[in-house]
Every structure is written in C-alpha cells, then in structure tokens.
C-alpha cells in the first residue's frame, strides 16, 4: 500500500482506518521479510473494508467563499458539509499544524471514547502528516482529517459503559499494571492493546499528566461492563513453549495471511509486535500476547 492509496480510502463504518493501517504495515515490513505477494494480500484487508474515493474536493489555495474563523468549531461540530472541508482547509493554511492536532488532543484528554479511536487515529494522522510531500497529498490529507474529526469529536461519538463495581483506579497509573489489564480484557479486536501501543509510542510527545490521563482512560475501558460479547473476548488458551521472535512471526503470519476478517488484523498484529519488543515486558506477558494473536486468528 502506498501513502496515496491510504489518503483515498474513506470510512465505511465510522472512522477512516487506512492511514493507521498504512503506518502499521510499514512498521511490520521493517520487522518481517515476507514476499511482495503476501504484503499485497495484507493490503487487501484495507481495500475490502474501506472504499476508494479518488476524487478531489479541495483545490490548491482555492476556498470558494469566506470562511469565518469565529464559526470554525460550530461548522465542524455540526458536520456541515461541504462547508467543513473549506473550514478545515483555512485552519491548516492559517495556523501551525501543531495547533490543530493539539486542539483535538485536548478533547481526547477530556473524553474517554469507546475503542480509543479518537486518540489512536489522531496520532496516526499526526505522524503521517510528516509523510506529506505534494500539494495533492496535503489536500487529500485535510479532507480525510476533516471527516475524522467531525465524526469523532465535539461529543459526536460518545459511547461509554458502566464501570465494574470492584474496580479501584490507582492514584498514579502504572503502565505495567495497565498492560496486564489489557491482556486480561483486550477488548473488541484487541483495541485496548492497540490504544496502549499508540500512547506508549507517543509518550515522548506528551507531558506526564497527559500520558497518565490517556493510559488511565485505557485502563478504565478494560473495566467497563460491556454488553456485547465481542467487546469482552474470553481468551482461555495458554501458549506452551518457549516464546521467541520466530514464534511471534509465525502467529502474526497466521493472523494476517490465513484469514480475512477485517483491517484490525493489521493494527492488532503491529501493536503486539511493538509490545513484544519492549524490554520491560515479562515472558509471561509475551506468552499472553501470543495467546491474543492465536485467539483472533480463529475469529
């Protein structure tokens, strides 16, 4: 998959995942020496889930009407289209991109969203902005980013569940304890592990308070009382044997190449590969990561 391909994929259910998947595939390619045919097969997981929309909405330096800065967030919060596209284009033209991304990071800190798409996809957009080289890419990026924020923020995607009565949060979040919670309840297609991975990757960009808030949000989701069984997968299998990089690769291959379920196969695999490589992870947690891969390989 090329970056241009990811920029022309649009959401099919709620938020666009192609950019996050593109970054995950690139990370996996650095780890696994697989054939080009196998990577094409993995790319197809994205293509099957998200339709292609290779049409230009925005044009370079052309905004057909005067967008009012004071109405910016009214327009975006109400998803007024096509006005929202031009409002976002004007914002990117008039401000530093850090201002735009930081605005939505603050919203992530204030609202704990089901599945964590608000923070993981926001981080993916922010990271992929560094890959933008052409004006065409910049405009397609702004279009996809606009679609993401209007469907995700401003209270437009708030889903929460009651918390388990037995859960008592720690005064200071502990990433190791939170990892164990994520391994006990990975969530729908491992989204708790995916969220934790993204926050750990971006820890160096966050203040201590921001990092603690985000991992606390993930831990809380691990202890929500979900109604749907797919949000609370029961992983009863236990890996027996020596956990190694070869074992990790074999189970990633099984998840990515032996079944066609959805594009979360990509982001979950890459997240587990990242967590597996962390020095602070113990062998029992590495074995549990293999259990998660094995479970979703059968889904």
GUNU-191830 format. One record per residue (C-alpha): residue in three letters; x, y, z; residue number from 1. Coordinates in steps of 0.1 Angstrom, whole numbers. Layout:
% GUNU-191830
pt code->ALA	east->X	north->Y	up->Z	pos->NUM
...
END
This chain:
% GUNU-191830
pt code->UNK	east->0	north->0	up->0	pos->1
pt code->UNK	east->12	north->35	up->-9	pos->2
pt code->UNK	east->5	north->65	up->12	pos->3
pt code->UNK	east->-15	north->79	up->-17	pos->4
pt code->UNK	east->-37	north->48	up->-15	pos->5
pt code->UNK	east->-44	north->54	up->22	pos->6
pt code->UNK	east->-53	north->90	up->15	pos->7
pt code->UNK	east->-80	north->80	up->-10	pos->8
pt code->UNK	east->-97	north->55	up->13	pos->9
pt code->UNK	east->-128	north->67	up->32	pos->10
pt code->UNK	east->-146	north->54	up->63	pos->11
pt code->UNK	east->-171	north->27	up->58	pos->12
pt code->UNK	east->-185	north->25	up->93	pos->13
pt code->UNK	east->-173	north->54	up->114	pos->14
pt code->UNK	east->-137	north->65	up->112	pos->15
pt code->UNK	east->-112	north->60	up->84	pos->16
pt code->UNK	east->-85	north->34	up->94	pos->17
pt code->UNK	east->-65	north->32	up->62	pos->18
pt code->UNK	east->-38	north->57	up->73	pos->19
pt code->UNK	east->-34	north->39	up->106	pos->20
pt code->UNK	east->-31	north->6	up->87	pos->21
pt code->UNK	east->-6	north->21	up->63	pos->22
pt code->UNK	east->17	north->30	up->92	pos->23
pt code->UNK	east->12	north->-4	up->108	pos->24
pt code->UNK	east->21	north->-22	up->76	pos->25
pt code->UNK	east->52	north->-1	up->71	pos->26
pt code->UNK	east->63	north->-10	up->107	pos->27
pt code->UNK	east->56	north->-47	up->101	pos->28
pt code->UNK	east->77	north->-46	up->69	pos->29
pt code->UNK	east->107	north->-34	up->89	pos->30
pt code->UNK	east->102	north->-65	up->111	pos->31
pt code->UNK	east->92	north->-93	up->88	pos->32
pt code->UNK	east->109	north->-103	up->55	pos->33
pt code->UNK	east->78	north->-115	up->36	pos->34
pt code->UNK	east->71	north->-117	up->-1	pos->35
pt code->UNK	east->55	north->-89	up->-21	pos->36
pt code->UNK	east->26	north->-111	up->-28	pos->37
pt code->UNK	east->20	north->-116	up->9	pos->38
pt code->UNK	east->21	north->-78	up->16	pos->39
pt code->UNK	east->-4	north->-73	up->-12	pos->40
pt code->UNK	east->-27	north->-98	up->5	pos->41
pt code->UNK	east->-24	north->-78	up->37	pos->42
pt code->UNK	east->-31	north->-46	up->19	pos->43
pt code->UNK	east->-63	north->-61	up->6	pos->44
pt code->UNK	east->-76	north->-63	up->42	pos->45
pt code->UNK	east->-79	north->-25	up->40	pos->46
pt code->UNK	east->-92	north->-24	up->5	pos->47
pt code->UNK	east->-120	north->-48	up->14	pos->48
pt code->UNK	east->-131	north->-27	up->43	pos->49
pt code->UNK	east->-128	north->9	up->31	pos->50
pt code->UNK	east->-140	north->21	up->-3	pos->51
pt code->UNK	east->-118	north->42	up->-26	pos->52
pt code->UNK	east->-128	north->78	up->-32	pos->53
pt code->UNK	east->-102	north->92	up->-55	pos->54
pt code->UNK	east->-120	north->125	up->-62	pos->55
pt code->UNK	east->-107	north->160	up->-54	pos->56
pt code->UNK	east->-129	north->181	up->-31	pos->57
pt code->UNK	east->-104	north->207	up->-22	pos->58
pt code->UNK	east->-82	north->226	up->-47	pos->59
pt code->UNK	east->-49	north->243	up->-40	pos->60
pt code->UNK	east->-53	north->277	up->-24	pos->61
pt code->UNK	east->-88	north->279	up->-36	pos->62
pt code->UNK	east->-116	north->285	up->-10	pos->63
pt code->UNK	east->-147	north->294	up->-28	pos->64
pt code->UNK	east->-161	north->316	up->-1	pos->65
pt code->UNK	east->-151	north->335	up->31	pos->66
pt code->UNK	east->-149	north->311	up->60	pos->67
pt code->UNK	east->-155	north->327	up->93	pos->68
pt code->UNK	east->-128	north->319	up->119	pos->69
pt code->UNK	east->-153	north->325	up->148	pos->70
pt code->UNK	east->-177	north->300	up->133	pos->71
pt code->UNK	east->-150	north->273	up->127	pos->72
pt code->UNK	east->-159	north->249	up->155	pos->73
pt code->UNK	east->-196	north->255	up->151	pos->74
pt code->UNK	east->-193	north->243	up->114	pos->75
pt code->UNK	east->-171	north->214	up->123	pos->76
pt code->UNK	east->-190	north->203	up->154	pos->77
pt code->UNK	east->-223	north->201	up->134	pos->78
pt code->UNK	east->-207	north->184	up->105	pos->79
pt code->UNK	east->-219	north->210	up->80	pos->80
pt code->UNK	east->-207	north->197	up->46	pos->81
pt code->UNK	east->-192	north->207	up->23	pos->82
pt code->UNK	east->-185	north->238	up->44	pos->83
pt code->UNK	east->-165	north->218	up->69	pos->84
pt code->UNK	east->-139	north->209	up->42	pos->85
pt code->UNK	east->-131	north->245	up->35	pos->86
pt code->UNK	east->-132	north->255	up->71	pos->87
pt code->UNK	east->-105	north->228	up->78	pos->88
pt code->UNK	east->-85	north->239	up->48	pos->89
pt code->UNK	east->-85	north->275	up->60	pos->90
pt code->UNK	east->-74	north->263	up->95	pos->91
pt code->UNK	east->-44	north->244	up->81	pos->92
pt code->UNK	east->-35	north->274	up->60	pos->93
pt code->UNK	east->-37	north->300	up->88	pos->94
pt code->UNK	east->-22	north->281	up->117	pos->95
pt code->UNK	east->6	north->258	up->126	pos->96
pt code->UNK	east->-4	north->221	up->123	pos->97
pt code->UNK	east->6	north->216	up->159	pos->98
pt code->UNK	east->-23	north->239	up->169	pos->99
pt code->UNK	east->-48	north->218	up->150	pos->100
pt code->UNK	east->-36	north->185	up->164	pos->101
pt code->UNK	east->-32	north->198	up->199	pos->102
pt code->UNK	east->-68	north->211	up->199	pos->103
pt code->UNK	east->-81	north->176	up->194	pos->104
pt code->UNK	east->-56	north->160	up->218	pos->105
pt code->UNK	east->-72	north->182	up->245	pos->106
pt code->UNK	east->-105	north->167	up->236	pos->107
pt code->UNK	east->-91	north->132	up->239	pos->108
pt code->UNK	east->-79	north->140	up->274	pos->109
pt code->UNK	east->-114	north->152	up->283	pos->110
pt code->UNK	east->-134	north->123	up->269	pos->111
pt code->UNK	east->-128	north->86	up->272	pos->112
pt code->UNK	east->-141	north->71	up->239	pos->113
pt code->UNK	east->-151	north->35	up->233	pos->114
pt code->UNK	east->-123	north->17	up->213	pos->115
pt code->UNK	east->-99	north->46	up->217	pos->116
pt code->UNK	east->-102	north->56	up->180	pos->117
pt code->UNK	east->-101	north->93	up->190	pos->118
pt code->UNK	east->-66	north->91	up->202	pos->119
pt code->UNK	east->-51	north->63	up->180	pos->120
pt code->UNK	east->-63	north->77	up->147	pos->121
pt code->UNK	east->-54	north->113	up->158	pos->122
pt code->UNK	east->-19	north->101	up->165	pos->123
pt code->UNK	east->-18	north->83	up->131	pos->124
pt code->UNK	east->-28	north->115	up->113	pos->125
pt code->UNK	east->-3	north->135	up->132	pos->126
pt code->UNK	east->25	north->110	up->124	pos->127
pt code->UNK	east->15	north->107	up->87	pos->128
pt code->UNK	east->15	north->145	up->83	pos->129
pt code->UNK	east->53	north->142	up->82	pos->130
pt code->UNK	east->49	north->120	up->51	pos->131
pt code->UNK	east->30	north->146	up->31	pos->132
pt code->UNK	east->52	north->157	up->2	pos->133
pt code->UNK	east->29	north->170	up->-26	pos->134
pt code->UNK	east->0	north->195	up->-27	pos->135
pt code->UNK	east->-23	north->168	up->-38	pos->136
pt code->UNK	east->-14	north->147	up->-7	pos->137
pt code->UNK	east->-18	north->177	up->15	pos->138
pt code->UNK	east->-54	north->184	up->2	pos->139
pt code->UNK	east->-64	north->147	up->5	pos->140
pt code->UNK	east->-50	north->146	up->40	pos->141
pt code->UNK	east->-71	north->176	up->50	pos->142
pt code->UNK	east->-102	north->161	up->36	pos->143
pt code->UNK	east->-97	north->128	up->54	pos->144
pt code->UNK	east->-87	north->146	up->86	pos->145
pt code->UNK	east->-118	north->168	up->84	pos->146
pt code->UNK	east->-141	north->137	up->80	pos->147
pt code->UNK	east->-124	north->121	up->110	pos->148
pt code->UNK	east->-128	north->150	up->134	pos->149
pt code->UNK	east->-164	north->158	up->126	pos->150
pt code->UNK	east->-174	north->122	up->132	pos->151
pt code->UNK	east->-153	north->117	up->163	pos->152
pt code->UNK	east->-151	north->149	up->184	pos->153
pt code->UNK	east->-174	north->176	up->196	pos->154
pt code->UNK	east->-194	north->150	up->215	pos->155
pt code->UNK	east->-204	north->133	up->183	pos->156
pt code->UNK	east->-191	north->98	up->192	pos->157
pt code->UNK	east->-196	north->95	up->229	pos->158
pt code->UNK	east->-202	north->59	up->240	pos->159
pt code->UNK	east->-194	north->48	up->275	pos->160
pt code->UNK	east->-203	north->19	up->297	pos->161
pt code->UNK	east->-208	north->14	up->335	pos->162
pt code->UNK	east->-176	north->6	up->354	pos->163
pt code->UNK	east->-172	north->-27	up->373	pos->164
pt code->UNK	east->-180	north->-21	up->409	pos->165
pt code->UNK	east->-148	north->-38	up->421	pos->166
pt code->UNK	east->-125	north->-15	up->401	pos->167
pt code->UNK	east->-105	north->10	up->420	pos->168
pt code->UNK	east->-81	north->31	up->399	pos->169
pt code->UNK	east->-46	north->38	up->412	pos->170
pt code->UNK	east->-36	north->73	up->422	pos->171
pt code->UNK	east->-7	north->71	up->398	pos->172
pt code->UNK	east->-12	north->49	up->367	pos->173
pt code->UNK	east->12	north->20	up->362	pos->174
pt code->UNK	east->18	north->11	up->326	pos->175
pt code->UNK	east->27	north->-25	up->336	pos->176
pt code->UNK	east->-5	north->-30	up->355	pos->177
pt code->UNK	east->-25	north->-15	up->327	pos->178
pt code->UNK	east->-8	north->-38	up->302	pos->179
pt code->UNK	east->-19	north->-68	up->324	pos->180
pt code->UNK	east->-55	north->-54	up->324	pos->181
pt code->UNK	east->-53	north->-51	up->286	pos->182
pt code->UNK	east->-41	north->-87	up->283	pos->183
pt code->UNK	east->-69	north->-98	up->306	pos->184
pt code->UNK	east->-95	north->-80	up->285	pos->185
pt code->UNK	east->-81	north->-69	up->251	pos->186
pt code->UNK	east->-115	north->-55	up->240	pos->187
pt code->UNK	east->-130	north->-57	up->206	pos->188
pt code->UNK	east->-103	north->-69	up->182	pos->189
pt code->UNK	east->-77	north->-60	up->208	pos->190
pt code->UNK	east->-84	north->-23	up->208	pos->191
pt code->UNK	east->-72	north->-18	up->243	pos->192
pt code->UNK	east->-38	north->-32	up->233	pos->193
pt code->UNK	east->-39	north->-10	up->201	pos->194
pt code->UNK	east->-46	north->21	up->222	pos->195
pt code->UNK	east->-19	north->13	up->247	pos->196
pt code->UNK	east->6	north->8	up->220	pos->197
pt code->UNK	east->-1	north->42	up->204	pos->198
pt code->UNK	east->1	north->60	up->237	pos->199
pt code->UNK	east->34	north->43	up->246	pos->200
pt code->UNK	east->48	north->52	up->212	pos->201
pt code->UNK	east->39	north->88	up->216	pos->202
pt code->UNK	east->49	north->91	up->253	pos->203
pt code->UNK	east->78	north->113	up->244	pos->204
pt code->UNK	east->54	north->139	up->228	pos->205
pt code->UNK	east->32	north->140	up->259	pos->206
pt code->UNK	east->35	north->157	up->293	pos->207
pt code->UNK	east->35	north->134	up->323	pos->208
pt code->UNK	east->-1	north->144	up->331	pos->209
pt code->UNK	east->-13	north->138	up->295	pos->210
pt code->UNK	east->3	north->104	up->294	pos->211
pt code->UNK	east->-12	north->93	up->327	pos->212
pt code->UNK	east->-46	north->105	up->317	pos->213
pt code->UNK	east->-45	north->86	up->284	pos->214
pt code->UNK	east->-34	north->53	up->299	pos->215
pt code->UNK	east->-59	north->57	up->328	pos->216
pt code->UNK	east->-86	north->60	up->301	pos->217
pt code->UNK	east->-74	north->27	up->286	pos->218
pt code->UNK	east->-74	north->10	up->320	pos->219
pt code->UNK	east->-109	north->22	up->327	pos->220
pt code->UNK	east->-122	north->8	up->294	pos->221
pt code->UNK	east->-107	north->-26	up->304	pos->222
pt code->UNK	east->-131	north->-24	up->334	pos->223
pt code->UNK	east->-162	north->-12	up->316	pos->224
pt code->UNK	east->-192	north->-36	up->318	pos->225
pt code->UNK	east->-197	north->-43	up->281	pos->226
pt code->UNK	east->-230	north->-57	up->268	pos->227
pt code->UNK	east->-216	north->-73	up->236	pos->228
pt code->UNK	east->-196	north->-104	up->239	pos->229
pt code->UNK	east->-172	north->-92	up->211	pos->230
pt code->UNK	east->-161	north->-64	up->235	pos->231
pt code->UNK	east->-151	north->-89	up->262	pos->232
pt code->UNK	east->-135	north->-118	up->244	pos->233
pt code->UNK	east->-128	north->-148	up->266	pos->234
pt code->UNK	east->-93	north->-160	up->258	pos->235
pt code->UNK	east->-88	north->-193	up->276	pos->236
pt code->UNK	east->-59	north->-207	up->256	pos->237
pt code->UNK	east->-24	north->-206	up->271	pos->238
pt code->UNK	east->7	north->-208	up->250	pos->239
pt code->UNK	east->30	north->-236	up->260	pos->240
pt code->UNK	east->67	north->-235	up->250	pos->241
pt code->UNK	east->95	north->-210	up->246	pos->242
pt code->UNK	east->84	north->-176	up->235	pos->243
pt code->UNK	east->106	north->-162	up->208	pos->244
pt code->UNK	east->107	north->-138	up->178	pos->245
pt code->UNK	east->101	north->-167	up->155	pos->246
pt code->UNK	east->70	north->-177	up->174	pos->247
pt code->UNK	east->58	north->-142	up->172	pos->248
pt code->UNK	east->63	north->-140	up->135	pos->249
pt code->UNK	east->45	north->-174	up->129	pos->250
pt code->UNK	east->14	north->-162	up->148	pos->251
pt code->UNK	east->14	north->-128	up->131	pos->252
pt code->UNK	east->16	north->-146	up->98	pos->253
pt code->UNK	east->-13	north->-168	up->108	pos->254
pt code->UNK	east->-35	north->-138	up->118	pos->255
pt code->UNK	east->-26	north->-117	up->88	pos->256
pt code->UNK	east->-25	north->-143	up->60	pos->257
pt code->UNK	east->-47	north->-173	up->70	pos->258
pt code->UNK	east->-80	north->-154	up->74	pos->259
pt code->UNK	east->-99	north->-124	up->61	pos->260
pt code->UNK	east->-119	north->-108	up->89	pos->261
pt code->UNK	east->-112	north->-70	up->89	pos->262
pt code->UNK	east->-84	north->-44	up->88	pos->263
pt code->UNK	east->-80	north->-47	up->126	pos->264
pt code->UNK	east->-59	north->-78	up->119	pos->265
pt code->UNK	east->-32	north->-53	up->107	pos->266
pt code->UNK	east->-33	north->-28	up->136	pos->267
pt code->UNK	east->-35	north->-56	up->162	pos->268
pt code->UNK	east->-6	north->-75	up->148	pos->269
pt code->UNK	east->16	north->-44	up->147	pos->270
pt code->UNK	east->6	north->-34	up->182	pos->271
pt code->UNK	east->15	north->-69	up->196	pos->272
pt code->UNK	east->48	north->-68	up->177	pos->273
pt code->UNK	east->56	north->-34	up->193	pos->274
pt code->UNK	east->47	north->-45	up->228	pos->275
pt code->UNK	east->65	north->-78	up->224	pos->276
pt code->UNK	east->97	north->-59	up->218	pos->277
pt code->UNK	east->96	north->-37	up->249	pos->278
pt code->UNK	east->123	north->-45	up->274	pos->279
pt code->UNK	east->100	north->-41	up->304	pos->280
pt code->UNK	east->76	north->-68	up->292	pos->281
pt code->UNK	east->80	north->-101	up->311	pos->282
pt code->UNK	east->80	north->-135	up->294	pos->283
pt code->UNK	east->45	north->-143	up->308	pos->284
pt code->UNK	east->31	north->-112	up->291	pos->285
pt code->UNK	east->49	north->-121	up->259	pos->286
pt code->UNK	east->32	north->-155	up->260	pos->287
pt code->UNK	east->-1	north->-138	up->266	pos->288
pt code->UNK	east->4	north->-116	up->236	pos->289
pt code->UNK	east->8	north->-148	up->216	pos->290
pt code->UNK	east->-25	north->-161	up->231	pos->291
pt code->UNK	east->-42	north->-129	up->218	pos->292
pt code->UNK	east->-28	north->-135	up->183	pos->293
pt code->UNK	east->-40	north->-171	up->184	pos->294
pt code->UNK	east->-75	north->-162	up->196	pos->295
pt code->UNK	east->-81	north->-136	up->169	pos->296
pt code->UNK	east->-67	north->-158	up->142	pos->297
pt code->UNK	east->-97	north->-180	up->148	pos->298
pt code->UNK	east->-123	north->-152	up->148	pos->299
END
